[in-house]
Amino acid sequence: MRGRIKNDNGSYIYSIPIPRSLLWLGASFPSLVDDSKKHSADPWIIALAIDMNKQTSIIETREVIVVTNEKLRGKRVKIPFVCKHFGIRYMSLLEMLRAERWKF
């Protein structure tokens, strides 16, 4: 399955693979997939993380982690809530910088 993205002036269209999880992610959390928003990457990022974490390889083991500055607050459907629901690890940008031992 493939999707299309136009840039802001509509002159370029890129064909990209649609993560398989995107379809049932939208069915599970319809408020996350809001077509009225011009740029809504949240469901794409989560679906890609789900799909990539399902891929297995004999050569390497990896865990895809979603980086977001959104906070888990009750049952609000934000990236942390959906990631927790599907068992996807997430962290803030600051946590990622510390985990990667970046120095400034």
Residue pairs with C-beta under 8 A, 6 or more apart in sequence:
1 17
1 18
1 20
2 15
2 16
2 17
2 18
3 15
3 16
3 17
3 18
4 13
4 14
4 15
4 16
5 13
5 14
5 16
6 12
6 13
19 44
19 47
19 48
19 50
19 51
20 47
20 51
21 46
21 47
21 48
21 50
21 51
22 33
22 43
22 44
22 47
25 32
25 33
25 43
25 46
25 47
25 50
25 82
26 32
26 33
26 43
28 85
29 43
29 77
29 82
31 77
32 42
32 43
32 46
32 77
32 82
33 40
33 43
34 40
42 78
42 79
42 82
45 66
45 79
46 66
46 79
46 82
46 83
46 86
46 88
48 64
49 64
49 65
49 66
49 83
49 88
50 86
50 88
52 62
52 64
53 63
53 64
53 88
63 89
64 88
65 88
65 89
65 90
65 91
65 96
66 79
66 83
66 88
66 89
66 90
66 91
67 90
67 91
67 92
67 93
67 96
68 79
68 80
68 90
68 91
68 92
69 92
69 93
70 78
70 79
70 80
71 78
71 80
72 78
72 80
72 81
72 84
75 81
79 90
80 90
82 88
83 89
83 90
84 90
91 99
